[in-house]
Amino acid sequence: MDTETRRKKQRALMLKLVERKVRSRAEQLYQTRGESEGHALQDWVQAETEVLGNTVLAPMYRRLRSETPESEETGSPEAASADLSAHATQDCSA
């Protein structure tokens, strides 16, 4: 595996790990608010801010997010909103 391919894979992995933490925090915020709908984007931004804080990862994460085509994104606010909506629907049907 060449160096450039390895770097791309490492960046993609880092991006996924950070997004997983952000998604988890956004879901906690959603649950804390009593699972009320309509705040997914707000939850996502707040979760990103809390997870990244002033770490050295913040600029790299934002740059990688801007470079990643939408079709490859797994942790976008829209995806988070869909995940939270699906979660709420499952809770209601249980």
C-alpha positions as CSV (number, residue, x, y, z in Angstrom):
1,M,0.0,0.0,0.0
2,D,1.5,3.3,-1.0
3,T,1.8,6.2,1.5
4,E,-1.0,8.3,-0.1
5,T,-3.5,5.5,0.1
6,R,-2.5,4.9,3.8
7,R,-3.0,8.5,4.6
8,K,-6.4,8.6,3.0
9,K,-7.5,5.6,5.0
10,Q,-6.1,7.0,8.2
11,R,-8.0,10.3,7.6
12,A,-11.2,8.5,6.8
13,L,-10.9,6.4,9.9
14,M,-10.2,9.5,12.1
15,L,-13.2,11.2,10.5
16,K,-15.5,8.3,11.2
17,L,-14.3,8.0,14.8
18,V,-14.9,11.7,15.5
19,E,-18.3,11.6,13.8
20,R,-19.2,8.5,15.9
21,K,-18.5,10.5,19.1
22,V,-20.4,13.5,17.8
23,R,-23.4,11.4,16.9
24,S,-23.4,9.8,20.3
25,R,-23.3,13.2,22.0
26,A,-26.0,14.5,19.7
27,E,-28.2,11.6,20.7
28,Q,-27.6,12.3,24.4
29,L,-28.6,15.9,23.9
30,Y,-31.8,14.7,22.1
31,Q,-32.6,12.3,24.9
32,T,-31.9,15.0,27.6
33,R,-34.4,17.3,25.9
34,G,-37.1,14.7,26.2
35,E,-36.7,13.4,22.6
36,S,-38.5,16.4,21.2
37,E,-38.2,16.7,17.4
38,G,-36.9,19.6,15.3
39,H,-33.5,20.2,16.9
40,A,-31.2,17.7,15.2
41,L,-29.0,20.4,13.5
42,Q,-28.7,22.3,16.8
43,D,-27.8,19.1,18.6
44,W,-25.3,18.2,16.0
45,V,-23.5,21.6,16.1
46,Q,-23.5,21.6,19.9
47,A,-22.1,18.0,20.0
48,E,-19.4,18.9,17.5
49,T,-18.4,21.9,19.6
50,E,-18.3,19.9,22.8
51,V,-16.4,16.9,21.3
52,L,-13.9,18.9,19.4
53,G,-13.5,21.8,21.8
54,N,-10.2,23.5,21.2
55,T,-8.3,20.3,20.3
56,V,-5.8,20.0,17.5
57,L,-8.3,17.7,15.8
58,A,-10.8,20.5,15.1
59,P,-9.2,22.1,12.1
60,M,-8.3,18.8,10.6
61,Y,-11.8,17.4,11.1
62,R,-13.5,20.4,9.6
63,R,-11.1,20.3,6.6
64,L,-11.7,16.6,6.0
65,R,-15.5,17.1,6.3
66,S,-15.4,19.8,3.7
67,E,-13.3,17.6,1.4
68,T,-15.5,14.5,1.8
69,P,-18.2,14.1,-0.9
70,E,-21.7,14.0,0.5
71,S,-22.2,10.4,-0.7
72,E,-19.4,9.3,1.6
73,E,-20.5,11.2,4.7
74,T,-22.0,9.0,7.4
75,G,-22.4,11.5,10.2
76,S,-23.9,14.6,8.6
77,P,-26.6,16.5,10.5
78,E,-29.1,15.2,8.0
79,A,-28.1,11.7,8.7
80,A,-28.2,12.4,12.4
81,S,-31.7,13.8,12.1
82,A,-32.8,10.7,10.2
83,D,-31.2,8.4,12.8
84,L,-32.8,10.3,15.6
85,S,-36.2,10.2,13.9
86,A,-35.9,6.5,13.3
87,H,-34.9,6.0,16.9
88,A,-38.0,8.0,18.1
89,T,-40.2,6.0,15.7
90,Q,-39.0,2.7,17.1
91,D,-39.6,4.0,20.7
92,C,-43.1,5.0,19.9
93,S,-43.9,1.6,18.3
94,A,-42.5,-0.4,21.2
